């Protein structure tokens, strides 16, 4: 049974949370439409700010080594792997 159905039956948020094994704030967010059950929050992609630079570099030199491009992007501030 989902949180909305239990709430319609008069259950408290605390009771729903205990019954479903979730945090009260999570249940509150579900009921208020801030979260959707089964969908994880997406972390922002740290590479997006460097995407256009990489596209330009590869257009200028299609044979550019990936390791060279990676080094350049790291110098620009990319901290990913």
Number of C-alpha atoms within 10 A of each C-alpha: 7 11 20 15 11 15 14 9 9 11 14 14 19 15 14 22 18 13 12 13 10 12 14 16 12 16 24 17 14 16 15 11 10 10 15 13 12 6 7 8 8 6 6 7 8 11 13 10 11 14 11 11 15 15 12 11 14 15 11 10 10 10 9 12 10 10 9 10 15 15 11 15 18 14 10 11 10 16 10 10 6
